[in-house]
Amino acid sequence: MKKVFVLILALCMVFAMASCASTDADLDYGNSGSRSSVEMNDPSARPAISGTVSNMEQYDVVFVG
């Protein structure tokens, strides 16, 4: 039997973004001043990794999503 580890990264971002909807201008990756481009280039826009997983080698499959 395979052991599977599931790490959900995006869940906290879904709740954070729910209160401020994105416009087409926000999502314009071609514009360096758009919200998506600014956040992508700002390391503080994403939560830091808070810890590690013990014995990661024991898992056959790791889902990150």
URFENPE-V82099 format. One record per pair of residues at least 24 apart in sequence whose ideal C-beta (glycine too) atoms are under 10 Angstrom apart, sorted by the first residue. I is the first residue (numbers start at 1). J is the second residue. Records with the same first field share a line. If there is no record, write none. Layout:
BEGIN
I->J + J
END
This chain:
BEGIN
1->60
2->59 + 60 + 61
3->55 + 58 + 59 + 60 + 61 + 62
4->59 + 60 + 61 + 62 + 63
5->53 + 55 + 56 + 58 + 59 + 60 + 61 + 62 + 63 + 64
6->59 + 61 + 62 + 63 + 64 + 65
7->53 + 62 + 63 + 64 + 65
8->63 + 64 + 65
9->46 + 47 + 49 + 64 + 65
10->64 + 65
11->65
12->46 + 47
13->45 + 46 + 47
16->45 + 47
END
